[in-house]
């Protein structure tokens, strides 16, 4: 069963406390991934003690009062409330009309589908079409879709993503035919800066180690320099050792203890020491003990936690709170 983060659970409680009308307005400002997580948490809440609701409301009031403005992603919130109230099938058409003015357009519709569904929908298209579609999706979503393909198709598509130099209007029109009108088709549409080495690297960052290695090896057979450029752009968990101490400390404040313990299983001793030295002595000792006492765990579980932490790393880097070094980072002088 999927676990629910404490912050997401608090958000779900807040949604119920706000009521359907206000909650539906809030949902409009969340992205697909956040809506899915919040919707799941809301569905799992059977009963909440009044004291717990009061705690959440009090915490929300204090946080809101300390912030003059909250910046959030647009377009999403009404989906969870409508789906919860009406069910998936009945809500789908109404959501489509509210969010997209009548019908779900191309890529935007794919953002709300799970990876296996999208993979089944596009796997028989030309690899170039698939590559063009995937560069319009979030990196982790695109990676999950690629993991649903066989090795040959996956390798071909990633290679095309890495060598994709933007998307021309004519290509977008072809994509419209495949994806039911991605764009309206205007002669004034400019070339979209999608694809390339960086996009390929970001997608591979979310892929399992085995598939990631297979893809890189296949690209290396085609173009060794291109494969190396992709590797240079990738930021994997071991690259955390290249972060400065301040960045490590900022990151640690964002990670839950259980997640960190799982992610550190199998990491290098140098990386562990880097993390330990940026914690208090007591915290470091407790983490060492927890790591030693934790028995064998599945590699897939370790990789999953590492990728969740890497999502936090990228968010903090985008917000300017930390500076990435090493692979994919900019050298500081």
C-alpha positions in Angstrom: 0.0 0.0 0.0 1.2 3.5 -0.9 2.5 5.5 2.1 1.2 9.0 2.7 3.7 11.8 3.5 2.7 13.7 6.7 2.6 17.0 4.7 0.3 15.5 2.1 -2.0 14.1 4.9 -2.2 17.6 6.5 -3.1 19.1 3.1 -5.8 16.5 2.7 -7.2 17.3 6.1 -7.1 21.0 5.2 -9.1 20.3 2.0 -11.9 18.7 3.9 -11.9 21.5 6.4 -12.2 24.1 3.6 -15.2 22.5 2.0 -15.8 21.5 -1.6 -16.2 24.9 -3.2 -13.0 26.4 -1.8 -11.1 23.1 -2.2 -12.0 22.9 -5.9 -10.6 26.4 -6.4 -7.4 25.4 -4.6 -7.0 22.3 -6.8 -6.8 24.5 -9.9 -3.3 25.6 -8.9 -1.8 22.2 -8.5 0.0 20.1 -11.0 -0.9 16.5 -12.0 1.5 14.7 -9.7 0.4 16.8 -6.7 -3.3 16.3 -7.5 -2.8 12.5 -7.6 -0.9 12.4 -4.3 -3.4 14.7 -2.6 -6.4 12.8 -4.1 -5.1 9.5 -2.8 -4.5 11.0 0.7 -8.1 12.4 0.7 -9.5 9.0 -0.3 -7.6 7.2 2.5 -8.9 9.6 5.2 -11.8 7.8 6.8 -12.2 9.8 10.0 -10.1 12.6 11.6 -10.4 13.6 15.2 -11.5 17.2 15.7 -8.3 18.0 17.6 -6.2 16.9 14.6 -8.2 19.2 12.3 -7.7 22.1 14.7 -3.9 21.4 14.8 -3.7 21.4 11.0 -5.8 24.6 10.7 -3.7 26.3 13.4 -0.5 25.3 11.6 -1.8 26.5 8.3 -2.9 29.9 9.7 0.6 30.5 11.1 2.3 29.5 7.9 0.0 31.6 5.8 0.4 34.6 8.0 4.2 34.5 7.7 4.1 34.5 3.9 2.9 37.5 1.9 2.6 35.5 -1.3 2.6 31.8 -2.2 3.9 30.7 -5.6 2.3 27.5 -6.9 1.9 25.7 -10.2 -1.2 26.5 -12.2 -4.0 24.4 -13.6 -5.1 21.4 -11.5 -7.1 21.5 -8.3 -10.7 21.0 -9.4 -9.8 17.5 -10.8 -9.4 15.8 -7.4 -12.6 17.2 -5.9 -14.7 16.3 -9.0 -13.2 12.8 -9.3 -13.7 12.1 -5.6 -17.3 13.3 -5.8 -18.3 11.8 -9.2 -15.8 9.0 -9.9 -13.3 8.8 -12.7 -15.7 8.2 -15.6 -18.3 10.8 -14.8 -15.7 13.4 -13.8 -13.6 13.0 -16.9 -15.8 14.9 -19.4 -16.6 17.6 -16.9 -13.0 18.1 -16.0 -12.1 18.2 -19.7 -14.7 21.0 -20.3 -13.5 23.0 -17.3 -9.8 22.8 -17.8 -9.5 22.6 -21.6 -12.5 24.4 -22.9 -14.3 21.4 -24.3 -11.9 18.5 -24.9 -8.5 17.2 -23.7 -5.8 18.3 -26.1 -2.9 16.1 -27.0 0.0 16.2 -24.6 -2.0 17.9 -21.9 -4.3 14.9 -21.8 -1.3 12.5 -21.5 -0.1 14.3 -18.4 -3.1 12.9 -16.4 -2.7 9.3 -17.6 -0.5 6.8 -15.8 2.7 5.6 -17.6 1.4 2.1 -18.7 -1.7 3.7 -20.3 0.4 6.3 -22.2 2.9 3.6 -23.3 0.1 1.4 -24.7 -1.3 4.5 -26.5 1.9 5.5 -28.3 4.1 2.4 -28.5 3.1 1.7 -32.1 3.8 5.2 -33.3 7.1 6.0 -35.1 10.0 6.4 -32.6 10.5 10.0 -33.7 6.8 10.8 -32.9 7.2 9.1 -29.5 10.4 11.1 -28.8 8.6 14.3 -29.7 5.7 13.4 -27.4 7.9 12.5 -24.4 9.9 15.7 -24.4 6.6 17.5 -23.6 6.0 15.5 -20.5 7.6 15.7 -17.0 11.0 13.9 -16.8 9.9 11.3 -14.3 6.7 10.6 -16.2 8.6 10.2 -19.5 11.0 7.9 -17.8 8.3 5.7 -16.4 6.7 5.5 -19.9 10.1 4.5 -21.4 10.4 1.7 -18.8 7.2 0.2 -20.3 8.9 -0.3 -23.7 11.2 -3.1 -24.8 14.9 -2.4 -25.0 15.0 -1.8 -28.7 12.3 0.8 -28.7 13.5 2.5 -25.5 17.1 2.8 -26.8 15.9 4.2 -30.1 13.6 6.8 -28.5 16.2 8.1 -26.1 18.7 8.4 -28.9 16.2 10.5 -30.8 15.4 12.6 -27.8 19.2 13.3 -27.3 19.6 14.3 -30.9 16.3 16.3 -31.1 17.2 19.9 -31.9 13.9 21.6 -31.0 10.5 20.9 -32.5 9.6 22.6 -35.8 6.0 23.8 -36.4 5.6 21.1 -39.1 6.5 18.4 -36.6 4.0 19.8 -34.2 1.3 19.7 -36.8 2.2 16.0 -37.4 2.1 15.5 -33.7 -1.3 17.1 -33.6 -2.6 14.5 -36.0 -1.4 11.8 -33.8 -2.4 13.3 -30.5 -5.7 14.9 -31.3 -4.7 18.5 -31.8 -1.7 19.3 -29.5 -1.7 22.8 -30.9 -4.3 24.7 -33.0 -1.9 25.0 -35.9 -0.7 28.6 -36.4 1.7 29.9 -39.0 3.2 32.1 -36.3 4.3 29.2 -34.1 8.0 29.3 -33.4 10.4 26.4 -33.0 10.0 24.9 -29.5 13.2 24.4 -27.7 12.6 20.7 -26.7 14.8 17.7 -26.6 18.5 17.5 -26.7 21.2 16.1 -24.4 20.0 17.7 -21.3 16.4 16.4 -21.7 17.7 12.9 -22.4 19.9 13.1 -19.3 17.0 14.3 -17.1 14.7 11.5 -18.3 17.5 8.9 -17.7 18.0 10.3 -14.2 14.6 8.8 -13.3 15.1 5.4 -15.0 16.2 2.3 -13.2 19.9 1.5 -13.2 19.7 -1.6 -15.5 17.6 0.2 -18.2 19.7 3.3 -17.9 22.9 1.4 -18.5 21.4 -0.4 -21.5 20.3 2.8 -23.1 23.7 4.5 -22.6 25.5 1.5 -24.0 23.2 1.5 -27.1 23.8 5.3 -27.6 27.5 4.7 -27.2 27.5 2.3 -30.1 25.9 5.0 -32.2 27.9 7.9 -31.0 30.4 7.6 -28.2 30.7 11.4 -27.7 27.0 11.8 -27.5 26.8 9.1 -24.8 29.5 10.8 -22.8 27.7 14.2 -23.1 24.6 12.6 -21.7 26.5 11.1 -18.8 28.1 14.4 -18.1 24.7 16.0 -17.8 23.2 13.4 -15.5 23.0 13.9 -11.8 22.8 10.7 -9.9 22.7 10.0 -6.1 26.5 9.6 -5.8 26.9 13.1 -7.2 25.7 14.5 -3.9 29.3 14.2 -2.8 30.0 17.1 -5.1 27.6 19.4 -3.2 29.2 21.9 -0.8 28.6 21.5 2.9 26.0 24.2 3.1 24.0 22.6 0.3 24.1 19.2 2.0 22.8 20.8 5.2 20.0 22.5 3.4 19.1 19.2 1.7 19.1 17.2 4.9 16.5 19.6 6.4 14.2 18.5 3.6 14.6 14.8 3.9 12.8 12.5 6.3 15.0 10.1 8.3 13.6 6.9 7.0 14.0 8.0 3.4 17.6 9.0 4.0 18.4 5.6 5.7 17.0 3.7 2.7 18.7 5.9 0.1 22.1 5.5 1.8 22.1 1.7 1.6 24.8 0.7 -0.8 26.3 4.2 -1.3 30.0 4.8 -1.1 31.7 5.3 2.2 32.9 8.8 1.0 29.3 9.9 0.4 28.2 8.6 3.8 31.0 10.5 5.5 30.1 13.6 3.6 26.5 13.3 5.0 27.6 12.4 8.5 29.9 15.4 8.8 27.1 17.8 8.0 24.9 16.5 10.8 25.2 17.0 14.5 27.3 14.4 16.3 24.2 12.8 17.9 22.2 12.8 14.7 25.2 11.2 12.8 25.6 8.5 15.5 21.9 7.7 15.3 22.0 7.5 11.5 25.0 5.2 11.7 23.2 2.9 14.1 20.1 2.8 12.0 22.1 2.0 8.8 23.9 -0.9 10.6 20.7 -2.3 12.1 18.7 -2.1 8.8 18.8 -5.5 7.2 19.0 -6.2 3.4 16.6 -4.3 1.3 15.6 -4.5 -2.4 17.7 -2.5 -4.8 14.5 -1.2 -6.4 13.4 0.3 -3.0 16.8 2.0 -2.5 16.7 3.4 -6.1 13.1 4.7 -5.5 14.2 6.6 -2.4 17.3 8.0 -4.1 15.2 9.3 -6.9 12.7 11.0 -4.5 15.7 12.7 -2.9 17.1 13.7 -6.2 13.7 15.4 -7.0 14.2 17.5 -3.8 17.7 18.3 -5.0 16.5 19.6 -8.3 13.7 21.6 -6.7 16.2 23.2 -4.3 18.6 23.9 -7.1 15.8 25.5 -9.2 14.8 27.7 -6.2 18.5 28.8 -5.9 18.8 27.3 -2.3 21.6 24.9 -3.3 24.3 24.8 -6.0 24.8 21.7 -8.0 28.4 20.6 -8.6 30.0 17.8 -10.5 27.9 16.1 -13.3 25.4 18.5 -14.8 26.5 21.3 -12.5 28.2 24.6 -13.1 31.7 25.0 -11.9 32.1 27.7 -9.2 35.1 30.1 -9.3 
